[in-house]
C-alpha cells in the first residue's frame, strides 16, 4: 500500500531540542528560586519520562527525598512548567535551535507530492509553533493536516494515544502512513498504534533500544537513502537542505 501520510515527532526529530529544554528548565528553576540544576547526565535519566510536567514530577519523587510538597502541588508544577516554556520559546524565536538536516526538504518534497503531513508529540503547542515559525515560516501550519501535541490525550508516549488521535483526525489507517521518531519511548508509542516507524537518533537517544524500527538513521542528511528505505515516491535530492 502506498504511503499517504507522514507523522512527525518534534523534540529530537524535527530539531535537536533536548539541550534547549534542559537549559530552559534550569532557567525556570533559578527564576522560581529553586536550587535545582539538571546537568546532561541527569537529564539523560529524566528523558525516560515524556512531557515536561511529568518530568518535573518524576524528578521530585525520585531525586528529592526531602522535598517539602506545597499545598497546591499541581499548580506549583504547572507554573514551573509555564516559566520553562517562556524561556524555551524565547530561545526558539531567537534562532538558537534549527531544524535537523534534511527535515525542511523532506517536508517540502512530501507536501508538494500531495502526501499528508501531521505532528504527534508530547511537547506543548507553544513549543511546536515557536520552532516551526522559525524553521518553516509563519504559515507553517499549512503543511500539517493535524497537529497532535501537549495534553490533548490522557496518556503521553510511550502510550499510543497521541498517534490514535492523529490517525482519527486524518481519517486513515495505520498501514497507510509512516512515523518519524527519535527515541525509544516515541518508537514504542507509534508501534503500539500499528504504524511503521523510522528513527533518527541524537545525542540523548543513540544508545536506546530501537527494536521494531523499520530503519535507524543518524539524521536525514541523505534523503535519497531515506526515500529508498521508506519507499516514498519523492524526488531524489542531489543536495540536502
Residue pairs with C-beta under 8 A, 6 or more apart in sequence:
1 175
1 176
2 176
2 233
3 115
3 176
3 177
3 178
3 230
3 231
3 232
4 115
4 116
4 172
4 176
4 177
5 115
5 116
5 117
5 118
5 145
5 170
5 172
5 176
5 177
5 178
6 106
6 110
6 115
6 116
6 117
6 118
6 177
6 178
6 179
6 180
7 117
7 118
7 119
7 120
7 163
7 166
7 177
7 178
7 179
7 180
7 190
7 195
8 14
8 117
8 118
8 119
8 120
8 121
8 179
8 180
9 119
9 120
9 121
9 179
9 180
9 181
9 182
9 183
9 186
10 17
10 119
10 121
10 123
10 127
10 128
10 131
10 149
11 17
11 18
11 21
11 121
11 122
11 123
11 127
11 182
12 18
12 182
12 183
12 202
12 204
12 205
13 100
13 180
13 181
13 182
13 186
13 200
14 99
14 100
14 103
14 131
14 132
14 135
15 97
15 98
15 99
15 100
15 103
15 131
15 135
16 97
16 100
16 202
16 203
17 97
17 123
17 127
17 131
18 43
18 47
18 202
18 203
18 204
19 40
19 203
20 88
20 91
20 92
20 96
20 97
21 52
21 84
21 88
22 38
22 40
22 43
23 87
23 91
24 84
24 85
24 87
24 88
24 91
25 38
25 52
25 55
25 56
25 84
26 36
26 37
26 38
27 84
27 87
28 80
28 81
28 83
28 84
28 86
28 87
29 35
29 36
29 37
29 38
29 80
31 83
31 87
32 79
32 80
32 83
34 80
36 59
38 46
38 59
42 63
43 204
44 204
46 55
46 58
46 59
47 55
47 183
47 204
47 205
48 185
49 55
49 58
50 122
50 156
50 157
50 158
50 185
51 122
51 156
52 81
52 84
52 85
52 123
52 124
53 77
53 78
53 81
54 156
56 77
56 80
56 81
57 77
60 67
70 76
85 124
85 126
85 127
88 127
88 130
89 126
89 127
89 130
91 97
92 127
92 130
92 131
92 134
93 130
93 133
93 134
95 134
97 131
97 134
98 134
98 135
99 131
99 135
99 136
100 200
100 219
100 220
101 219
101 220
101 221
101 240
101 241
102 219
102 220
102 221
102 222
102 223
102 226
102 240
102 241
103 135
103 220
104 135
104 136
104 241
105 223
105 237
105 240
105 241
106 220
106 223
106 226
107 117
107 136
107 143
108 241
109 223
109 234
109 235
109 237
110 117
110 232
110 234
111 117
111 143
113 233
113 234
113 235
115 232
115 234
116 145
116 170
116 172
116 177
117 143
117 144
117 145
118 144
118 145
118 146
118 147
118 148
118 166
118 169
118 170
119 128
119 144
119 146
119 147
119 148
119 149
119 166
120 148
120 149
120 162
120 163
120 165
120 166
120 179
120 189
120 190
121 128
121 148
121 149
121 162
122 149
122 150
122 156
122 157
122 162
123 149
123 150
124 149
124 150
125 147
125 149
125 150
127 149
128 147
128 149
129 140
132 140
132 141
133 140
136 143
141 147
145 169
145 170
146 166
146 169
146 170
148 162
148 163
148 165
148 166
148 169
149 162
152 162
152 165
153 159
153 161
153 162
153 164
153 165
154 161
155 161
156 162
157 185
157 186
157 188
157 189
158 184
158 185
158 186
158 188
158 189
158 192
159 189
159 192
160 189
160 190
160 192
160 193
162 189
163 174
163 179
163 189
163 190
163 192
163 193
163 195
164 193
167 173
167 174
167 177
167 193
167 195
170 177
174 193
174 194
174 195
175 194
175 196
177 195
177 196
178 195
178 196
178 197
178 198
178 214
178 230
179 186
179 190
179 195
179 196
179 197
179 198
180 197
180 198
180 199
180 200
181 187
181 189
181 190
181 197
181 198
181 199
181 200
181 213
182 199
182 200
182 201
182 202
182 205
183 204
183 205
183 208
184 205
184 208
184 209
184 210
187 197
187 199
187 210
187 212
187 213
190 197
191 197
191 212
196 214
197 212
197 213
197 214
198 213
198 214
198 215
198 216
198 217
198 226
198 229
198 230
199 210
199 213
199 215
199 216
199 217
200 216
200 217
200 218
200 219
200 220
201 208
201 210
201 216
201 217
201 218
206 218
210 216
214 229
214 230
215 229
215 230
217 225
217 226
220 226
220 240
221 240
222 240
223 236
223 237
223 240
224 236
224 237
226 232
227 234
227 236
